[in-house]
Amino acid sequence: MTVATPTTFEIKSANLPLVALLLKSGDLAAFEREMAQRFGDIPDFFDNDALVIDLTPLQAADDETAIDFRVLTALLRSYRLQPIAVRGGSAAQMNAARQAGLLPAPDAHVTVPRPASAEPAAAPAPQPQVHAAPLGAMVIDKPLRSGQQVYARGRDLVVLAIVNAGAEVIADGHIHVYAPLRGRAIAGARGNTEARIFALTLEAELLSIAGIYRTSENPLPPEFSGQPTQVRLVAGPEGEKMVMNIMR
């Protein structure tokens, strides 16, 4: 029997970029509250991104809590996330996930963010060209008050006025603040480890690049506080760490 080659379709391998949710608790009520606190004011943070639910943190804590995946997936979809797979759970958890329509993805690789090192490492002086705002950057020329939030999706963010304490600036690329930065700055929000933060006067409450963060609980070293500073990630033997250096 002769089998003709199909003319209407082909099937090939493909790679799909995924957002990963590392679930650290089976308490979905608490999870819902924290999602609202973090993303409730950023309705366009996600854009129907495909997502894998990673239950590895639960396994590490020997937590075999039964998870209502239908409730969990509905909540995630309300934030414009599209859960399609699950990994790392117990046999019972994985079975419940399959019954909810999620696919097992044991080979999915997830990058786990870590807090920044307590001490900033020395870094070479930056080259002048890193300050140039690329075409398409979002530019904000008015002061940001406490409670205000700006998100530059898919691009850099340039702020020409003060970012007051309690305000938050977020970008998928670099963040440039040509004024005092006293609020929160989150660069590389979708995992870009090459993103950097530049501040004319660094007094930030929180600094974060690609999920690696430094909060006000770990005060800025005196040599950087109030100074024109660049913040970036540098690869080390234990992974990426946040470093700072004065811009001159």
N, C-alpha and C positions, 0 to 999 in steps of 0.2 A: 504494500500500500504506500502510495506517495503522499507525503504530508507537505502541503504548500506553506511557504513562509508567510506569516500574517502580514497584511498590507495596512491594517488599521491601527496597530499598536506595537510597541516594544516594551520590554521589561528590563530595567537596568538597576544597578545598585545606586543608592543616593545617600548623602549625608544631610541630616537635619539639625540645625542649631537649636539647642534646647535651653530653656531657663530651668534651673534646679531649685526645688523647695526642700531644704533640709528640715524636716519636721522633728522638733525636739520635745514635743509633748502631745499626748493624745487628747488633751483638753481643748476641744474645738471652740468652746465658748471664749476661752482666754485667747486662743488664736485669732478669732474673729475680732476681738477688741483690739489686739495689737496690730492687726492688718489695717483696721480703721484709723488707728493713731498714726501709722506710718504712711499709708497711701490714700487715706480718705480725702485729703486735700489735693491729690495729684491724679485726677481721673484719667489722664492720658499717659501715665507712666508706662503702662504695658499696652501693647498693640496686638492683641490676640496671639501672644507668643506661645509656642508649644512648650509644655512644661513636663518635667519628670519629678515625681514625688520621691524623695530619698528618705527612707526610714532608718538609715544607718545609725543616726544619733539615738534612736529608741533602742536599737539592738545593743549599742554600746552601754546603755544604762540598764540593760536587761528588762526593758519596759515592753511587755507584750499586750498593752492596752488594746482592746478592740476599737477599731476606728470606723466610723460611719463614712465611708468614702463617697457616698452619694451626697451627703451634706458637705463634705470637704470640697468635692469637685464643683458643686453648685456655688459655694462661696468663692472659690478661685475664679470661676467664670464671671462672677459679678465684678471682678477687677480686671477683666479682659485678658485672662490667662486661660489657656486651653490645655488642661491636664490630659496626657495621653498614655503615660507610662508610670511605673513604680519600680523601685529597687530597694534591696537591703532590709526588707521586713521579715518577720517570723513567717512560718508556714501558714498560720491562721490569717495573719495580716495580708499576705500575698494572695491567698485564696479569696478573701473579702474584696481585695482590690480588683481581681479578675472578674468577680461577680458584678462589680460596678462598672465594668467595661474598660478597665485599664490594662495595658499590656505589661508583662514583666520585662524589665530592661536591666538584667544583672551586669551587663558589660558597659553600661553608661558611666562615663568618667565625670566626676564632679570635683571642681576646684573649691576647696574650703578656705574661706577668708580667716585671717588671724589678726589679733590686735597688734598695733604697731609696737616696735621696740621702745622700751622706756627711755633710752638715750638716743638722740639723733646721731647718725653716723656722719663722718666727714664726707663731703662730696665736692667734686671739682666745681669751680665757678661756672655758671651757665653761660652759654653763648648768647649774644644779643638777639639773634634772630628768633629765639623762642618766644619773644614778646609780641611778635607780629600776629595780629588776629587774622586767621585764615578766612577766605571768602565763605560767606554763609554763616559766620558766627552770629549768635544772638547778642545784641548790644543793649544794655540797660543803662540809661543816663540819669535816673532818678534814685534818691536814697530809698533803701528798703527798710521798712519799719519792722518792729517785733511782730511776729505772726505772719508776715508776708513770705511767699515762697515763689521762686522762679526756677523752671526746669527747661534747659536747652536740650531737647531731645535730638539725638543723632548729630550733635555739633558742639562747638565750643561756646562758652559763655564769657562775655566781656562786660564787666560792671565798672562804670565810670564814677560812681558815687558810693557813699558809705553803706556797708551792710551792717545794720545795727544788731545788737544782741537780740536773740530770739527770732531773727530772720534766717532764711535758709536758701542757699543757692546750689543748684544741682545741674550737672552737665554730663552727657555721655562722653565728652571729650575733655579738653582743658578748661580750667577756670582762671580768668584774669580779673583781679580786683585792683583797680588803680585808685584806691582810697582805703581807709581803714576797714579791715575785715574782722568784725566782732561777733558775727553769728556763726552759722554752720555752713561748711563748704564740702560738697560731695562731688568729686570728679570721677570720671570713669565709672559712672553709675551702673553701666551694664557690663562691667568686667574688663574694661580697657586698662591694662596695667601700664600702658605708656602715657596715660593722662597725667597732667601735672596741675598744681595749684600755684598761682603767682599772686602775691599780695603786697601792695605798697606799704601797708602797716599791718602786720600780723598780730591779731589779738583774738583769734578764733575760739569759739566754744567747742567746736568739733571739726576735725579734719578727717576726710575719708577719701581714699583712692582705691577703686576696684574692690571694695569691701574690707580693706585694711584700714583701721581707724585709730584716731587718737582723740580722747575726750578731755574735757576740762578737769576730770578727776586726775589726769596726768598733766600738770601744768606745763606750759611752754618753758623751755630753758630761758634764763634771763637774756642770753646773747641773741635770741631770736624774737623775744617779745617786743612788739612795737616796731620791729625792723622790716625793711623790704626783703621778703623771703620767698624762696622757691621751695615747694614741697613735692617730692616725687618718690617713686618706688625703685629700689635697687635690689637685684637678685643676690641672695647670699646662700650659704650652705644649708640653712633651714627654711629657705624660701624667700619670698619678697618681704622687704621691710621698708618702712617709711623713713625717709631721711630729709633733712632740711639744710639749706645753705643760704647765706646772705647774698642778695643781688647787689652788685656794685656797678 
